[in-house]
Amino acid sequence: MIDLALLRDEPELVRRSQIARGNAPETVDAAIEADRSRRDALSAFESLRAEQNAFGKTVAKAPKDEKAALVAQAKDLADRVKAAQQAANEAAEAAASALERVENVIIDGVPAGGEEDFVELRRVGEIPTYEFEPRDHLELGELLGAIDMERGAKVSGARFYFLKGIGARLEIALMNLALDKALANGFTPMIVPTLVRPEIMQGTGFLGEHADEVYHLDKDDLYLVGTSEVPLAGYHKDEILDLNDGALRYAGWSTCYRSEAGSYGKDTRGIIRVHQFNKLEMFVYTTPEAAEAEHERLVALQEEMLTSLGLSYRVIDVAAGDLGSSAARKFDIEAWVPTQGAFRELTSTSNCTTYQARRLDVRYRPEAAGKTVNVATLNGTLATTRWIVALLETHQQADGSVTVPEVLRPYLGGIEVLRPLGWTADADASDADGQGVE
C-alpha cells in the first residue's frame, strides 16, 4: 500500500497520480475516509479495553458484598469490548480494501495515459535491412532444429514449446552471459522458488487487476511466479536490513509462468508470448533516496547487454496507466523484430519505491536515526527466452543461417554461425549438434 502519511498529508498529490493512471480520484477520498474510520474504531476499542482493565482491578479490590453487582457491570463492559474489537477488525478490513485500490504514487515526469501513451526516450542501433525476404524466428528456429512448437503443444497445449539442440544451448548461453554481467556488477546470484504463498504474491502487487494472469494451485494455495521478482521481494519479508554498505542486489534465475489471460489471438506464432519461459531478473533493495539513480543503473546494464548482442532497440518511459499497481516508474526496452517491422519489449525495469516493502514489511535503520523506515525495491530483466526472437531474426542470413554475436561465442563453444540442419560444406566442420562452425 502507499504511504499513509502521504495519503493523509498530500491527498491531492495522490489524486493526481490516480488520475494519471486512469483511476477514479474518488478512490483516494474513500481510502482517506476508511483510514479515518479504522483509526476511530481502533481508538474506541483501546479506550474500552483500558477501561475494562482498570475496572477489573476495581472488582478485585472490592468488598465481597459489592462484587456481585460489579461482576455484572464487568460482563456488560466485556461485551462492549468484544463488540468494539469486532468493529475495529471490520474497519481494518474495509480500510485495507480501500487502500488496495490506491496504486503506488507515480514519480514526477511519468507520462499520463495508457499503453499507447509512452514516451520514447532514445533509439540505439540502426534498423537492419536485408537483400532477401527475412524469415521469422519460428521458421529460422525450425530450420536450425532449435524450436519445436508442434511437440510443445502435443505435450502441454498451446503456447508451450521445446527448445532443443542449439536452441537450448542458445538460451543457456544468454542466461550465462547475463549472469556474468550481474556478477561483475555486484549482484548475488539466486535460484529461487517458483511457488510462493499468497501473502508474498499479494505483497508484490500481482493479485490486483491482473490476478487472472497468475497460475494458482488450489490444493496447496500456492502461486506459480511470473517473474523471480516475486520470491526475491519476499526474501527479506519482515526483516530489518543493513544498508550501511550500500544496496543489496540479487540476480534471480527462474522458470516463469504466465496464463496470458486476455491475450488470445495475440502473438500465437512462435515464442513471443508463451506460458512458460526462463528469465534472469535483477532485484535491488536500497534506500528511497538512492532508488532513482539505481533505476538508471539497471537500465544501463540492460542496454549494455542488448548493445553487445548487436540488437537495435529503443527505450521508452511507460505511461502511468500501464505501470501496474506497484511501479512508480517503469522503463521498457524494445528490440526491433524485422519480420514484424516493429519494436517488441525485451526488458522492463521498475522502481517500486517503498510500495512493496511497506506491504512486505521490509525496513532499514538509517545511520542518523533510531527509527526504522521502509526500503525501496527495484527490479529489471537482464535476459529472457524472448530475446531469442530478436537474435535469430536480426542476425539471419539468406540461407537460413544465423551469425552468432561475438559476445555469445565463448558460451557456445566457439560457434560463429548457426547452420540449418543437414547443411554441409567441405570447408566447414560440424559440431555435435549439427551446427556449422566457420
C-alpha positions as CSV (number, residue, x, y, z in Angstrom):
1,M,0.0,0.0,0.0
2,I,1.0,3.6,-0.3
3,D,2.5,5.7,2.5
4,L,-0.4,6.6,4.8
5,A,1.3,9.8,5.9
6,L,1.5,10.8,2.2
7,L,-2.2,9.9,1.8
8,R,-3.2,12.0,4.8
9,D,-0.9,15.0,4.3
10,E,-0.8,15.3,0.5
11,P,-4.1,13.8,-0.8
12,E,-4.1,16.0,-3.9
13,L,-0.7,14.5,-5.0
14,V,-2.2,11.0,-4.7
15,R,-5.3,12.1,-6.6
16,R,-3.2,13.4,-9.5
17,S,-1.4,10.1,-9.6
18,Q,-4.6,8.1,-9.7
19,I,-5.9,10.3,-12.5
20,A,-2.7,9.9,-14.5
21,R,-3.1,6.1,-14.1
22,G,-6.7,6.3,-15.4
23,N,-8.2,5.5,-12.0
24,A,-11.0,7.4,-10.3
25,P,-9.8,10.1,-7.9
26,E,-12.7,9.2,-5.6
27,T,-10.7,6.1,-4.6
28,V,-8.4,8.5,-2.7
29,D,-11.3,10.1,-0.7
30,A,-12.7,6.6,0.0
31,A,-9.3,5.5,1.3
32,I,-8.9,8.6,3.5
33,E,-12.3,8.0,5.0
34,A,-11.7,4.3,5.5
35,D,-8.4,5.0,7.2
36,R,-10.1,7.6,9.5
37,S,-12.8,5.1,10.4
38,R,-10.2,2.5,11.1
39,R,-8.3,4.8,13.5
40,D,-11.6,5.9,15.2
41,A,-12.7,2.3,15.7
42,L,-9.3,1.2,17.0
43,S,-9.2,4.2,19.4
44,A,-12.7,3.3,20.7
45,F,-11.7,-0.3,21.2
46,E,-8.4,0.6,23.0
47,S,-10.3,3.1,25.2
48,L,-12.8,0.5,26.2
49,R,-10.1,-2.1,26.8
50,A,-8.2,0.3,29.1
51,E,-11.5,0.9,30.9
52,Q,-12.0,-2.8,31.2
53,N,-8.5,-3.4,32.6
54,A,-9.0,-0.6,35.2
55,F,-12.4,-1.9,36.2
56,G,-11.0,-5.4,36.6
57,K,-8.7,-4.0,39.3
58,T,-11.6,-2.3,41.0
59,V,-13.5,-5.6,41.1
60,A,-10.6,-7.4,42.5
61,K,-10.2,-4.9,45.4
62,A,-14.0,-4.6,46.1
63,P,-15.6,-6.0,49.3
64,K,-17.4,-9.3,48.9
65,D,-20.9,-7.7,49.3
66,E,-20.2,-5.3,46.3
67,K,-18.6,-7.8,44.0
68,A,-21.8,-9.4,42.6
69,A,-23.0,-6.1,41.2
70,L,-19.5,-5.2,39.9
71,V,-19.2,-8.5,38.2
72,A,-22.4,-7.9,36.3
73,Q,-21.0,-4.5,35.2
74,A,-17.8,-6.2,34.2
75,K,-19.7,-8.6,32.0
76,D,-21.5,-5.8,30.3
77,L,-18.2,-4.0,29.7
78,A,-16.6,-7.2,28.3
79,D,-19.5,-7.4,25.8
80,R,-18.9,-3.8,24.8
81,V,-15.2,-4.5,24.4
82,K,-15.9,-7.6,22.3
83,A,-18.2,-5.6,20.0
84,A,-15.7,-2.8,19.7
85,Q,-13.0,-5.2,18.8
86,Q,-15.2,-6.7,16.1
87,A,-15.9,-3.2,14.8
88,A,-12.2,-2.4,14.7
89,N,-11.4,-5.6,12.8
90,E,-14.1,-4.8,10.3
91,A,-12.9,-1.3,9.9
92,A,-9.4,-2.5,9.4
93,E,-10.5,-4.9,6.6
94,A,-12.5,-2.1,5.0
95,A,-9.5,0.2,5.1
96,A,-7.2,-2.5,3.6
97,S,-9.7,-3.0,0.8
98,A,-9.9,0.8,0.1
99,L,-6.2,1.2,0.3
100,E,-5.7,-1.6,-2.2
101,R,-7.5,0.5,-4.8
102,V,-4.9,3.3,-4.5
103,E,-1.8,2.3,-6.5
104,N,1.7,3.5,-6.0
105,V,2.2,7.2,-6.4
106,I,3.9,7.9,-9.7
107,I,7.2,9.8,-9.9
108,D,7.2,13.3,-11.4
109,G,7.6,13.1,-15.2
110,V,5.9,9.8,-15.8
111,P,3.6,10.3,-18.8
112,A,-0.1,10.1,-18.2
113,G,-2.4,7.7,-20.1
114,G,-2.5,4.1,-21.2
115,E,-0.4,1.6,-23.1
116,E,0.0,3.7,-26.2
117,D,0.9,6.9,-24.4
118,F,4.5,6.0,-23.6
119,V,7.3,8.5,-24.3
120,E,10.3,7.3,-26.4
121,L,13.5,8.4,-24.8
122,R,16.1,7.2,-27.3
123,R,16.9,4.7,-30.1
124,V,20.1,2.8,-30.3
125,G,21.5,1.0,-33.4
126,E,20.5,1.0,-37.0
127,I,17.3,-0.8,-38.1
128,P,18.6,-3.9,-40.0
129,T,17.9,-4.3,-43.7
130,Y,18.2,-7.3,-45.9
131,E,18.6,-8.1,-49.6
132,F,16.3,-11.1,-49.2
133,E,12.9,-11.8,-47.6
134,P,13.7,-12.3,-43.9
135,R,12.3,-15.4,-42.2
136,D,10.6,-15.1,-38.8
137,H,12.1,-16.6,-35.7
138,L,10.0,-19.7,-35.8
139,E,10.9,-20.6,-39.4
140,L,14.5,-20.0,-38.5
141,G,14.2,-22.0,-35.3
142,E,12.7,-24.9,-37.2
143,L,15.4,-24.8,-39.9
144,L,18.1,-24.8,-37.1
145,G,16.4,-27.6,-35.1
146,A,16.1,-25.1,-32.3
147,I,12.4,-24.6,-31.6
148,D,9.6,-27.3,-31.7
149,M,6.2,-25.7,-31.2
150,E,4.2,-28.7,-32.5
151,R,5.5,-31.1,-29.9
152,G,5.2,-28.5,-27.2
153,A,1.5,-28.2,-28.0
154,K,1.2,-32.0,-28.1
155,V,2.8,-32.4,-24.7
156,S,1.4,-29.3,-22.9
157,G,-1.0,-27.4,-25.1
158,A,-1.0,-24.1,-26.9
159,R,1.8,-21.7,-26.2
160,F,4.2,-24.3,-25.0
161,Y,7.3,-25.3,-26.9
162,F,10.6,-27.2,-26.8
163,L,13.9,-25.6,-27.2
164,K,16.3,-28.3,-28.4
165,G,19.8,-28.6,-29.7
166,I,21.3,-25.2,-30.4
167,G,18.0,-23.6,-29.2
168,A,18.6,-24.9,-25.7
169,R,22.3,-24.0,-25.8
170,L,21.4,-20.5,-27.1
171,E,19.1,-19.8,-24.1
172,I,21.6,-21.2,-21.6
173,A,24.3,-19.1,-23.3
174,L,22.2,-15.9,-22.9
175,M,21.5,-16.7,-19.3
176,N,25.2,-17.3,-18.5
177,L,26.2,-14.1,-20.3
178,A,23.6,-12.2,-18.2
179,L,24.8,-13.9,-15.1
180,D,28.4,-12.9,-15.7
181,K,27.2,-9.3,-16.3
182,A,25.3,-9.4,-13.0
183,L,28.3,-10.9,-11.1
184,A,30.6,-8.2,-12.5
185,N,28.2,-5.6,-11.1
186,G,27.9,-6.8,-7.6
187,F,24.7,-8.9,-7.8
188,T,24.4,-12.1,-5.7
189,P,23.1,-15.0,-7.9
190,M,20.0,-16.8,-6.7
191,I,18.0,-19.7,-7.9
192,V,14.6,-19.1,-6.4
193,P,11.4,-21.0,-5.6
194,T,8.8,-20.7,-8.3
195,L,5.9,-21.4,-6.0
196,V,5.0,-18.7,-3.4
197,R,2.5,-18.2,-0.7
198,P,-0.5,-15.9,-1.2
199,E,0.9,-13.2,1.1
200,I,4.1,-12.9,-1.0
201,M,2.2,-12.7,-4.3
202,Q,-0.2,-10.2,-2.7
203,G,2.7,-8.2,-1.2
204,T,4.4,-7.6,-4.5
205,G,1.1,-6.3,-6.1
206,F,0.4,-9.2,-8.5
207,L,-3.0,-10.1,-7.2
208,G,-4.8,-6.9,-8.2
209,E,-6.4,-6.3,-11.6
210,H,-4.0,-8.8,-13.3
211,A,-4.6,-11.7,-10.9
212,D,-6.2,-13.7,-13.7
213,E,-2.7,-13.9,-15.4
214,V,-1.3,-15.8,-12.4
215,Y,-1.5,-19.6,-12.1
216,H,-2.9,-20.8,-8.7
217,L,-2.6,-24.3,-7.2
218,D,-5.9,-24.6,-5.3
219,K,-4.9,-27.7,-3.4
220,D,-1.8,-26.2,-1.8
221,D,-2.9,-22.5,-2.0
222,L,0.4,-21.6,-3.8
223,Y,1.0,-19.4,-6.8
224,L,3.4,-20.0,-9.7
225,V,5.5,-16.9,-10.2
226,G,5.6,-15.0,-13.4
227,T,9.0,-13.5,-12.5
228,S,11.6,-14.1,-9.8
229,E,10.8,-10.5,-8.7
230,V,8.1,-12.1,-6.5
231,P,10.2,-14.6,-4.4
232,L,13.1,-12.0,-4.3
233,A,10.7,-9.4,-2.9
234,G,9.6,-11.9,-0.3
235,Y,13.1,-13.0,0.6
236,H,13.5,-10.3,3.2
237,K,9.9,-10.1,4.4
238,D,9.5,-8.9,8.0
239,E,13.2,-8.1,8.2
240,I,15.3,-5.0,9.1
241,L,18.2,-4.8,6.5
242,D,21.6,-3.4,6.9
243,L,22.2,-0.9,4.0
244,N,25.1,0.9,5.5
245,D,27.5,-0.7,3.0
246,G,25.1,0.0,0.1
247,A,22.2,-1.6,-1.7
248,L,21.5,-5.4,-1.7
249,R,21.5,-6.6,-5.2
250,Y,20.2,-10.1,-6.3
251,A,20.1,-11.8,-9.7
252,G,17.3,-14.4,-9.7
253,W,17.3,-17.2,-12.3
254,S,14.0,-18.9,-12.6
255,T,11.4,-20.5,-14.8
256,C,8.4,-18.2,-15.1
257,Y,4.7,-18.9,-15.7
258,R,2.0,-16.7,-17.1
259,S,-1.5,-17.6,-18.1
260,E,-1.5,-14.7,-20.7
261,A,-5.2,-14.1,-19.9
262,G,-6.8,-11.6,-22.3
263,S,-4.1,-12.2,-24.9
264,Y,-5.9,-14.7,-27.0
265,G,-5.1,-14.3,-30.7
266,K,-2.1,-12.2,-30.0
267,D,1.4,-13.4,-30.9
268,T,0.3,-17.0,-31.1
269,R,3.1,-17.9,-33.5
270,G,6.4,-18.8,-32.0
271,I,7.8,-18.0,-28.6
272,I,7.0,-14.3,-28.2
273,R,4.0,-14.8,-25.9
274,V,4.1,-18.1,-24.1
275,H,3.0,-19.7,-20.8
276,Q,6.5,-20.8,-19.6
277,F,9.9,-19.2,-20.1
278,N,13.2,-18.6,-18.3
279,K,14.5,-15.3,-17.0
280,L,17.3,-13.7,-15.1
281,E,15.9,-10.9,-13.1
282,M,17.7,-8.2,-11.2
283,F,16.2,-7.2,-7.9
284,V,17.5,-4.4,-5.6
285,Y,16.8,-3.3,-2.0
286,T,18.1,0.2,-1.5
287,T,17.2,3.5,0.3
288,P,14.4,5.6,-1.1
289,E,16.8,8.4,-1.8
290,A,19.0,6.2,-4.0
291,A,16.2,4.5,-5.9
292,E,16.0,6.7,-8.9
293,A,19.8,6.5,-9.5
294,E,19.6,2.8,-9.1
295,H,16.8,2.6,-11.6
296,E,19.0,4.3,-14.2
297,R,21.8,1.9,-13.3
298,L,19.6,-1.1,-14.1
299,V,18.6,0.3,-17.4
300,A,22.3,0.9,-18.3
301,L,23.1,-2.7,-17.6
302,Q,20.2,-3.8,-19.8
303,E,21.4,-1.6,-22.6
304,E,24.9,-2.9,-22.3
305,M,23.6,-6.4,-22.8
306,L,21.4,-5.6,-25.9
307,T,24.2,-3.5,-27.5
308,S,26.7,-6.3,-27.0
309,L,24.3,-8.6,-28.8
310,G,24.0,-6.3,-31.8
311,L,20.3,-5.6,-31.4
312,S,18.6,-2.4,-32.4
313,Y,16.3,-1.1,-29.7
314,R,14.5,1.9,-28.1
315,V,14.0,2.9,-24.5
316,I,10.5,4.0,-23.5
317,D,9.1,5.7,-20.4
318,V,6.0,3.7,-19.8
319,A,2.8,5.6,-19.2
320,A,1.1,5.7,-15.8
321,G,-1.8,3.5,-16.8
322,D,0.4,0.7,-18.0
323,L,2.7,0.6,-14.9
324,G,0.9,-2.0,-12.8
325,S,0.0,-1.2,-9.2
326,S,3.5,-1.4,-7.7
327,A,5.7,0.6,-10.0
328,A,6.1,4.3,-9.6
329,R,8.1,4.4,-12.9
330,K,9.0,1.8,-15.5
331,F,11.3,1.9,-18.4
332,D,10.9,-0.8,-21.1
333,I,13.5,-1.6,-23.7
334,E,12.0,-2.8,-27.0
335,A,14.2,-4.5,-29.7
336,W,13.5,-4.4,-33.4
337,V,11.9,-7.5,-34.8
338,P,12.4,-7.4,-38.6
339,T,9.5,-9.6,-39.7
340,Q,7.1,-7.6,-37.6
341,G,8.5,-4.3,-38.6
342,A,8.1,-3.2,-35.1
343,F,9.9,-2.8,-31.7
344,R,8.9,-5.5,-29.2
345,E,9.5,-5.5,-25.4
346,L,12.6,-7.4,-24.3
347,T,13.2,-5.9,-20.9
348,S,11.3,-4.0,-18.3
349,T,12.7,-2.3,-15.2
350,S,10.6,-0.8,-12.4
351,N,11.2,1.5,-9.5
352,C,8.6,0.4,-6.9
353,T,9.7,2.9,-4.3
354,T,8.5,1.8,-0.9
355,Y,5.2,0.3,-2.1
356,Q,6.2,-3.4,-2.0
357,A,8.4,-3.0,1.1
358,R,5.6,-1.5,3.0
359,R,3.3,-4.4,2.2
360,L,6.0,-7.0,3.0
361,D,7.4,-5.0,6.0
362,V,11.0,-4.7,4.8
363,R,12.8,-1.9,6.5
364,Y,16.2,-0.5,7.3
365,R,17.6,1.8,10.0
366,P,19.2,5.0,8.8
367,E,22.5,5.8,10.5
368,A,21.3,9.1,11.8
369,A,18.0,7.8,13.2
370,G,17.0,5.1,15.6
371,K,13.6,4.6,13.9
372,T,13.3,2.1,11.0
373,V,11.9,3.1,7.7
374,N,10.8,1.1,4.6
375,V,13.4,0.3,1.9
376,A,12.8,0.9,-1.8
377,T,12.7,-2.0,-4.2
378,L,13.5,-2.2,-7.9
379,N,13.5,-4.9,-10.5
380,G,14.7,-5.4,-14.1
381,T,15.1,-8.1,-16.7
382,L,18.7,-9.0,-17.7
383,A,17.9,-11.9,-20.1
384,T,14.9,-13.9,-21.0
385,T,13.7,-16.5,-23.6
386,R,12.1,-13.9,-25.8
387,W,15.5,-12.5,-26.6
388,I,16.0,-15.4,-28.9
389,V,13.3,-14.0,-31.2
390,A,15.3,-10.8,-31.9
391,L,18.6,-12.5,-32.0
392,L,17.6,-15.0,-34.7
393,E,15.8,-12.5,-36.8
394,T,18.3,-9.7,-36.6
395,H,21.4,-11.9,-37.4
396,Q,19.9,-14.2,-40.0
397,Q,21.4,-14.8,-43.4
398,A,19.8,-15.5,-46.8
399,D,20.5,-19.3,-46.5
400,G,18.7,-19.6,-43.1
401,S,21.9,-19.5,-41.1
402,V,22.3,-17.1,-38.2
403,T,25.5,-15.3,-37.2
404,V,26.3,-15.6,-33.5
405,P,27.1,-12.3,-31.8
406,E,30.8,-12.4,-30.8
407,V,30.0,-11.9,-27.1
408,L,28.0,-15.2,-27.1
409,R,30.5,-17.3,-28.9
410,P,32.5,-18.3,-25.8
411,Y,29.3,-19.6,-24.2
412,L,28.6,-21.8,-27.3
413,G,31.9,-23.5,-27.6
414,G,33.2,-21.0,-30.2
415,I,30.4,-21.4,-32.7
416,E,30.3,-18.4,-35.0
417,V,27.4,-19.3,-37.3
418,L,24.3,-21.4,-36.6
419,R,23.5,-23.6,-39.7
420,P,20.3,-25.2,-40.8
421,L,20.0,-28.9,-40.0
422,G,21.5,-31.1,-42.8
423,W,23.7,-28.3,-44.0
424,T,27.1,-29.5,-45.2
425,A,30.2,-27.8,-46.7
426,D,33.6,-29.2,-47.2
427,A,35.1,-26.0,-45.9
428,D,33.3,-26.1,-42.6
429,A,33.4,-28.5,-39.7
430,S,30.3,-29.6,-37.8
431,D,29.8,-29.7,-34.1
432,A,27.9,-32.4,-32.1
433,D,24.5,-30.6,-32.7
434,G,25.0,-30.5,-36.5
435,Q,25.6,-26.8,-36.4
436,G,28.3,-25.4,-38.7
437,V,31.3,-23.6,-37.3
438,E,33.1,-21.2,-39.5
